[in-house]
Amino acid sequence: MLDVIWLIPALPLAGFLLILLFGRRLGDPKAGLLATAMCGGAFLVTLLTFFDLLSKDAEERSHVVTIFSWLPVGGLKVDAAFLADPLSITMALFVTGIGTLIHLYATGYMKGDPKFSKFFLYLNLFAFSMLMLVLGENMLVTFLGWEGVGTCSYFLISFWHTRESAATAGKKAFVTNRVGDWGFMVAMFLAFQAVGSLSYSGLNLAAEGGVLSKSTATAITMMLFIGACGKSAQLPLYLWLPDAMEGPTPVSALIHAATMVTAGVYLMVRVNPVIATAFSWAPAVIAVVGAATALFAATVAVAQTDIKKVLAYSTVSQLGFMFLAVGSGAYVAAIFHMVTHAFFKALLFLGSGSVIHGMHHEQDMRRMGALRALMPVTAGTFIIGWLAIAGVPPFAGFWSKDEILLSAWAYPNHQALYKILWGVALVTALLTAYYMTRQVVMVFFGKARWEDHSGDHGAHGDFKPHESPAVMLLPLVVLCGLSVVGGVLNLPFTESTKRLLHWLEPIVHFGEIEPHESAGVKWGLAVGTAALCIVSIGVALAVYQRHKLRAVEPQILADGWRYDRFVSWFMGKPGRDAFEATAWADRTIVDGAVNGVATAVRRTGGVVRRTQTGFVRNYALLIGGGVILLLGWFLLRALGVL
């Protein structure tokens, strides 16, 4: 199967082309079923590839398939090639697996939409781009997929572009990600200058062999991290992701769980030898930004009232945990949390979409409540997702989040700093348990507040929420099961239960840092964290369910600390003034200098042109005058006058 890994991205691409040609004729639901089948086919090929790799020895689990020579230009030789190894196949498994479930869900969610076929056209293109990104053998193929997911995010976030908010959100995502793209491009230039190749194997081997200097490795790390901050929504470039909620809910699930936002974490893990070679402050910067983003987004989520906005800020926060893991040398923990997060975050987003569908497109949690009786499957699966993200054992999120906290606690360099980061991450975990409990209570428990707003839903007659159709509930049930058992991928009990660690070991063997804490410390941290998360859940229940404590939801948190507003003000006023000043300098100084030289040459030419009369006698006169002047100069020199 390794020689046909090109089929993995080719199948969604084929779906895109077929819907492009025949989408209108297929219509609803055939276009959606075709797109789902293509993504499902890619999942089956990926699964077979996984078993093929698993049957080989660890050192043989890497296979490159070259499609054609892409850029054979001088010293730059780049192939259009795919890489099948434990990391790329792990990524491809959940991209295609969860992507298939989201495609299937969307056939029910988007039913009746006038642009049904176009929606699935974009979804298949999105899946193709993400698979190009993770399967690329070199940075340029990855960058092709990187740009593809950025473009598709613009198409899908602004899918309902007749709403001004959706059109604006799509543009914001597109523009913000261009900043990250600049960082990725500079990193490619540095890599080629340093090792003469854009291949990941060439770059990583140069780092492992000591060929790559610390300064160059640091520069590449920081530039790639800028790219990762754009794609994976870290401070200061996070602000596009909450607004991405303007897209249809299946898009939200796809972006937040299985595709775009995971790209930055994947990229940093892919080049982990480069990070390990860099100066020690470089991973510390990654860890600090990750922890700060996690805490920042968690505080904002506490006061959100839109059911999808809570989950959006939750995604930003959980991505911060992953970058904290990368900065702590815990690359396996970062991938572990990425996978478990894909399970429960896809579940939560699709669950929120089921609620929105049943509530006739209402998204304000203040107008919900008591939905568990009317939507039992949605409520039951959503509650499992809540327990998983809240870090309650034995659900999937507990195991992966615990590994990240342990890695920060035990990191050997800058120990005082990393102990502080561990504390920040712990507070973030408690806030996560708190705001997710708040969401569950506001949506599924308490008073049925939707009865007070029945006239605001656009429903005809009496409004009553309803359960979603089976095609939307099936993905919820599957993701619910994965959110329960996902932790078995990397249980910390014995070496034999650390399955993901052994699977990824050939990829992370150089950069991975193993925590050398005693078993007592490890168990103490795990049990203590779980206990505190349960206490945090209890506090949230006391506030929102039993109303024994007053809810604290300051407006500044609801406004996201006014960061988005500040950026809009800055770009609209001082930023615009700075751009206009730069444009003035370009027109006046740069263009003025160029035009001034041209003007001087033109005027000088005009003066000199007058001497070109075309009459031989004039030229003879000038020559004669010149000869007389020369003779006079020599005579004066001979007499000593000059």
N, C-alpha and C positions, 0 to 999 in steps of 0.2 A: 504493500500500500504506500510505502514511502515515496515511490517514484511518481505517484499520481496525486501528491498533495496539492498540486495546482487546481485540482477539482474543487477543493474547499472554497476558495474565493470565486472559482468559475461558475459554480451553480447559482449563487445569488446574482452574479453578473448576467447569467443567462435569463434569470427571472426578470431582471430589470429590462433587458432587451426585448423579451417577449411581451411584457406589459406595455413597453414603449410602442411596439408595433400593433399589438392586438388588444390593448387594455380596454378601450371603449367598447369593442365588440364583446369582450368577456364580461365586463360589468361586475355588478355586485351579485353574488359573493365570489364568482369564479376567479376574478383577479386576485382577491385576497387568499383564496385557497392555493392558487398557483404560487404566489409569493411564499406562503407558509411551507408548501411542499419543497421549494427550492432551498429554503433555509434549513428545513428538516433534513434534506438530502446532504447538505454540507455538514450537519451534525453527525450523520451516520458515517460519512467518510472520515471525519475527525475522530470519531470513536474507534473505527477500525485502525486508523493510524496510531492512536494511543496504545491499543493492544499490541500492535506491531512493535512499537518502541519498547513497550514493557517487556516483551519477550527477549530483548537484547540485554547484554551486559551494560552497566552504567556508562562505561567509557565509549560505547558504540552508539549511544542514543543521540546522535546528531547526524542529520542527513540534509544535503543541499541539492535542490533540483534547479538547474539553470534553464530558463525558457529561451532566452536569446541574449546576445551581447548588446547592451543598451547604449553605453557611452564609451566606445574605444577611442578616446581622444588624447593623444600624447601619453603623458604619464597617468592620466585619469582613465581607469578601466572599471566600469560599473556594469554588472550583469543584472538583468531582470531575473532574479533568483529568489526562491523560497527556502526557508530554513525550518525543518521539523526537528525540534528538540523538546525536552520536558517543559520549558517555559512557554514556548510558542504554542504547543499543543494544549497546555493547560488553559491558556488564554482563549484559544480557538474553541475549546470545549464549552466554556460557559458563554462565549459570544454567540455561538450557533445554537447551543441548547436553550439558554434563556431567551435568545432572540426568536427561536421557533415558537416558544410559549407566548411571547409577546405578539408575534404575528398572528397566532391563532386567536388570542384574546381580541386583537384589533378587528378581526372579521365580524365580531359581534358588536364591539364598541362603535365602530365607524359605519355600521349598517345604515343605509339611507342617506349617507353624505353624498352630495352631488359630485364630489371629487374623489370618490372611493378608489378608483383605479390609480389615480395619480398618487394618492397616499401610499399605496403599496409599492408603486414604482420607486418612490423615495426610500421606503423602508429597505427594499432589497439593495438599492445602491448604497445605503448606509452600512448594511451588513457587509457588502463587498469591500467597501473602503476600510472598515475596521479590520477585516481579515487580511487585507494587504498590509495594514500597519503592523499587525502582530506576527505575520509570517514572513515579512521582508528579511532577506539575508543581510542587507546592508542598510545604511542610514537613508539612502536616497529612495529606495523602495518604500521604506517606512514613512518617509516624508510625503511620498505620493498618497499613501493611505491617510496620513495625518491631515493633508489638505482636503482630501475627499470627505472625511468625517466633519471637518469644519464647514465645508460647503453644504453638506447634507443637513447639518444642524441649522443652518440658515433657512434652507427650504422647509424643514419640518417645524421649527419653532414658529416661523411666520406662516404656517400652512393656512390658517384662517386669516389671511392678510387683510381682509376687509375691515378687521378690527385694528384700529390704530395701535393699540397696545401690543398686539401680536407682531405687527410689522416692525415696530420699534425694538421689541425684544430680539427679533431675528437679526436686525442690524447690529444691535449691541453685542450679541454673541459673535458675529462675524468679525467686527472691528477689534474687540478685545482679544480674540485669538490671534489676530495678526501680530500683536506684540510678542506673544509666545513664539510664533513662527520665526520671528527675527532671531530669537535666541537659538532655536534649533539650527537655523541656517548658519549662524556664526560658528556653532559647535562643529558642523560639518566641515566648514572651511579650515578650522583649527585641526581637526582630525586628519584631513588630507595633507595639510602642511606638515604635520608631525610624523605620520606613519605612511603617507603615500597611498592610503586606501580608505574607503568608506565602509568596508566590511566590518561587521561587529567582531568577527573572529580575529581579524588583523588588529583592530584597536585594543581588544581585551588582552590578546597575547602580548602586545607591546607593553601594556600596563603590568601584566604579570611578570614579564621578563625584565622589567626595569628599563626598557628602552624609552618609555614615556616619562618625561621629567615631571617632577611634582608641580611645577608652575603650570605646565601645559595641561596636565591632568586636572588641576584645579580650575583652570579657565574653561575647559570642556565641560566639567561638572556643573559649573555655575551657569553656563549658557544653556545647557540642557535643562537645568532646573528652572530657568526662566520659561522655556518652552513648556515644561511640565506644569508650572503654575498657571499658564494660560489654559491648557487643555483640562487640567484637573482642578481648576477653580480654587487656587490658593491665594492668600493675601499677597499682593494687593489686587490681583486680577480675578477674584472670585465673582465679581458682581454680575456677570452675565448669567450665571447658573440659576439663581432664584427667579429671574425673569423668564427663563426658559419654560416655566410652567404655562406660558401662554399657548404652547403647542398642545395638541391632543394628548390625553393621558398615556396611551401606548408609547408616544414619543418620549414623554417624561421618563417612563420606566426604562426605555431603551438607552437613553442618554445617561441616566443616573446609575443604572445597574450593570449594563452589559457592554457598553461601547465607549463613548467619547471620554468620559471622565476617568476611566481606568487607564487611558493611554499614557498619561504622564507617569503614573506609578510603574507601569510596565517598562517604560523607557529607562527609568532610573535603575530598576532591577537588572535590565539587560546589560547595562554598562557598569555593574557593581565593581569590577576590578579597577576601573578608572576612578570611581569614588574612593575606593580603598587606598589608591595610590596618591590621591590629592592630599594637600595639607589638612591637618586634623580639624581646622576651623570650617572647612567646606561642608562635611557632613553635619557639623554642629549648626551651621546656618540652615540646612535643610530641616533638621529636627526642630529648631526654634520656630521657623515659619510654620511647620506642620502643627506644632502644639498651639501656637498662637491662633492659627486658623480654626483649629478644633474648638478652642474655648470661645472665640469670638462668635462663630456660627451657632454654637449651642446657646449662648446667651440671647441671641436674636430669636432663635426658634421658640424660646419660652413664651414669647408674647405674640406670636403669629396667630391669626384667626382663619386664614385660608388653609384648607386641609392639605393642599399640595405644597404650599409655601413652607409649612412645618417640615415636610419631608425633604424639600429642596435644601433648606439650611442644615437639616440632618445629614444629607449627603456631603455637603461642604465640610461639616465637622468630622464625619467618618473618614473622608479623604485625608484630613489633617492627621488622623491617627496613623494612616498608612505612611505618610511622609515622615512622621515621627519614627516609625519603624525603620524606614530607609536610612534616616539620619543616625539611627542607633545601631546600624549594621545588622539589623534583623530582617533580611530580605525575604526569607521564608515566611515570617510572620506577616509581612506586608502583603504578600501574595495570598496567604491564608485568609487574612481579613478581607482582601479584595473579593475572594471567592464566596465566603460566607455572606459578605455584604451584598453581593450580587443576588444571592438567594433571598434574603429577607427584605432587601430594598425593592427588588422587583415585586415581591409579594405585597409590600406596603403600598407601592404606587398603583399596582393593578387593583388592589383592594380599595384604595381611595377612588380610583376610576369607577369601580363598581358602585361605591356610595354615590358618586356624582351622577352616574347613570340612573340609579334608583331614586335619586332626589331631583330628577329633572334638571340637571346641570347646575345645581346649587353647590357652591364650594365653601361657603362661610360656615365654620363649625358652630357658630353661635345660633345658627338656624337648624341645627340637627338635634341629636339626642334620642335615646331610647330606640335605636335602630336595630339592636341585636335580635329583637323578637320578630321584626319584619324582614330582616336580611340575615338569617342565621348562619349561612355558609360564609358569607362575606365577613360577618362579625367574628366567627370562630377562627378563620384563617388569619384575619388581621390581628387578632389577639396573640396568635402564635408569633407573628412577625414582630409585634411589640415586645414580647418576652425575649425574643432573640436579640433585638437591637439594644434592649435595656441591660443586657449582660446577665440575665438570670440563668443559672445552670439548670439543666444540662443542654440548653439550646445553643445553636451554632455560634452566635455572637459572643457568648461568654468565653469560649476557648480561644478564639482568635484575638479578642481584645485583651485577654489576660496575658497572652504572649507579648503583645506590644508593651504593656505596662511593665512586665518583667524585664524586657530588653532595655527600656529606658532606665530602670532602677539599677541594672547591673552593668551598664556601659562603662568600659574601663577608662576612657579619656574624658577630661572635663567633668569629673564626677559630681562636683557641686552643682554645675549647670544642669546636668542630666537628672539629678535628684529633684531640682526645681521643676524640670519638664515633666517628670513622673507625677509630681503633685498637681501640675496643671492638667495633665491627662486624667488623673483620678477625679478631679473636680468636674471635668468635662463628661466623664462617664456617669457621674451622679446627676448632672444636668440632663443628660440624654434620657436616663430612666425617668426623670421628673417630667420633662416636656412630652415624652411619648405617652406616659400615663395620662397626662392632661388631655392629649388628643383622643385617646381611647375613651375616656370618660365623657368628654364633650360630644363625641360622635355616637357612641353606642349605649351609653348609660344615662341616668338622670331623667329629667323631664323631656317630653317630646316637644321641643321648641318649634319644630317645623309646623305644628298645628297653628301657631300664632302668625305664621307668615305664608299661609297656603296661597294667598292671592299674589305673592311675589314670584312664583315659580313659572308662570306662564302655562300652568296646567288648566285644562278645561274642567270645570266642575270641582268636586271635592278632590283635594290633593292627598295622595297617600304613597309613601315610599314603597318600593317593591324590590324583590330580589332580581339579580341579573340572570340572563339566559345561561344555559349549560355551557355554551362555547366560551363564555367568559369565566365561569366558575371552575372549569377543569384546570386551567393554568394555575389558579389560586390554590387548588388542592395539591397539585404537584409541588409548587414552590413552598407550600406549608410543610410538606414532608421533608424537603431539602433543608428548610430552616431548622427543623428539629434534629436531623441526623448529620448535618453538615460538619459538625465538629469532629466526627470520626476520621476526617482527613488527616488530622495532625494532633492526636491526643498526647499529652505530655507524660503519660505514666511510665512507659518503657521505650526502649529504642525501637522495638517492633511496631509500636503504635504511632510513631512519628513518620507516617507514610509520606506526607508531602515533603518533609525534610529530605528523606532519602531519594525521592523522585527528583527534586530540584538540585540535589547536591552537585551534580556535574556543572551546573550553571553558576552556583553561588559559593563554590568551595573556597575561592580566593578571598571574597569580601565578607562572608558571613562570620559574625562574632557570636560564639556560644556563651550564654550566661553561665558563670561558674559559681552560682549561689548554691547554698545547701538546700536539701529537700525541705527542711523546716521553713526556711525563708520563702521558698517558692510557694509552699502550701499556705503559709501565713498571708502572703500577698494576695493569693487567689481567693482564699476564704474571706479575708477582710474586705476585699473589693466587692465580692458578691454580696456580702452582708450589708455593706453601705449602699449598694444599688437597691437592695430590697427595702432598706430604710427610706431611701429617696422615693421609691414607689409609694410607700406608706404615707409619706408627707404629701405627695401629690393627691392621693386618695382623700386625705383629710381636708385638703383645700377644695377640690373640685367635686368629690362625691359626697362627703359628709358635711362639707361647709363649716368645719370647725376652725379653720384658719383662713385668714384673708388672703386672697390671691394678689400677688405682687407682679404686675405687668406694666412697668413704666413705658410711656409712649416712646422714649428714646430707643428702647429695645424693639418695639414694633416697627420703628423707622430704620432698623438696622444700624443703630448708632449714627445715623444720618451720613454714613459714608458714601452711599450712592448719590445722595443729594449733594454732598460736597464735591464729588467727582464731576457731576453734571454742572455745578456752579463753576468749578475751576476750568473745565473745558469750554464752557460758554463765555467766560469773562477773561480772567488772566491768561488762560490757555489760548483763547482766540486772539487776544491782544498780542501774545508772544508769537503766534503763527503769523499774524499780520505784520508784526515788526520784522520777522524773518523774511517774509515775502517782500517787504519794502527794501530790506537790505539786499536781497537778491536782485530786485529790479534796479535799485539805485547804485549800489556799490559794485556788485559782481557784473551785472549787465552793463552798468555805466563804464566800468573799466574796459570791458570787451568792446563796447560800442565806441568808447573814446579812442582806443587804439585804431579801430577801423576808420573812424572819422579823421584822425591825424594822418593816417596813410593815404586816405582818399584826397585830402586837401593838399598834401605834399605832392601827390601824383598830379593834381590839377596844376600846381605851379610848375613842376618839372615838364609837364606836357607842352607848355608854351614854347619850350626850346626845340621841340620837334616840329619844325615848320615844313619839312619836306624839300627845302631848297638847298642844293649842294653848296652854293656860294656862302650861305650862312654857316654851314658846318665847317667849310674851309676857313672862314673868318675866325670861328671859335678855336679851331686847331692852331691857326697861326698865332692868335692871341695867347693861347696856352704855351706855345713854344717860346714866345717873347718873354712871358712871365718866368718860365723855367731858366732861360738864359740870364735874365736879370737876377734871379735868386742865386745862381752859381757865381756870377760876377761879384755880387755883394759879399758872398762868402769868401771869395778869393781876396778881396780888398780888406777883409777883416771887419767889415761893417756889421755883419751878422755873426 
